[in-house]
Amino acid sequence: MNMNDEIRVIADAMLEKKAQDVVSLDLTKIGTAIADAFVICHADSTTQVVAISDNVEEMMEKHCDRSPLRKQGRENAFWIILDYSDIVVHIFKTDQRMFYRLEDLWADAVKTTYSDNQS
């Protein structure tokens, strides 16, 4: 499975748990990036942030046979990070996403938006 397929698995897992504003950022052309891609979403409650994180982990294990190398943020669930080395997943609580504005920090990256009605 290639990276784009894995990103799609992540995005679908997020959308399945009603994540909002699901996007991926292609960082491959940015020399200073720590990964090849970020996948970002947000949710209004910490309970939902944890549910999205759990579903991403479960679907990546099931469909891609991959577990995160590192994960952070579950204890407060304002911003959970799942590090798959080449892909880093960011699941924010809504107000935290608006505060940190990752997409603005990586504005040079190619952005793809995902929604439930995509094939």
MARDRENMAR-472504 format. One record per residue (C-alpha): x, y, z; residue in one letter. Coordinates in pm, whole numbers, plus 50000, padded with zeros to 5 digits. Layout:
XYZa
...
This chain:
500005000050000m
501445034049909n
501425065350123m
498385080249948n
496405048450018d
497445049950383e
496425086550404i
493035076750262r
492655049550530v
493445075850797i
491045101550648a
488255075750618d
488805064650979a
488535101051090m
485375107150887l
483805075151019e
483935091151366k
482535124351237k
485825143651239a
485585178851100q
487695195750832d
489825165350744v
492855175450538v
496225161550441s
499335182150374l
501925168450133d
505265178750281l
507535159350044t
508755190649866k
509515209050192i
513055200950294g
512655209950661t
509565188450722a
509745160550980i
507455137850777a
506215133250422d
502615141250514a
500395154350792f
496755143950824v
494775168551035i
491235170351173c
489325183251472h
486335175251690a
484315194851945d
484835171952247s
487765153652401t
485675121752396t
485365124552020q
489085132851979v
489935100252159v
487375080551953a
488875093951628i
492385085151747s
491325049851844d
489655044551507n
492685057051312v
494935033151505e
492525004251455e
492065010051079m
495795015251016m
496514982451195e
493714964151012k
494254977650658h
497944987450653c
499454965450924d
500984996451086r
501025009251441s
502235043851541p
505895046051641l
504935072151900r
501735087952023k
501135117752246q
498285137852391g
495785111152486r
495905120652856e
494215154452796n
492885148452441a
493255184652331f
495715174452060w
496565137951991i
499525130451767i
500045096351605l
503485093251448d
503745067951166y
507195081151069s
506345092150712d
502795102750809i
502005122551124v
498355123951232v
497085154251426h
493675151751594i
492725184451761f
489955196151985k
488385224451780t
489695254251980d
493235239951985q
493245235851608r
492195271951562m
494955282851802f
497845262851651y
496815266851285r
499145240051146l
497905245450793e
499085281550809d
502505270950939l
502875246950645w
501185269450387a
503625258450113d
502375222450134a
499875208349885v
496585205050074k
493925178750007t
490495180150171t
488485148550248y
484755144550297s
482265116150340d
480995118949985n
484315110849816q
484785076849659s
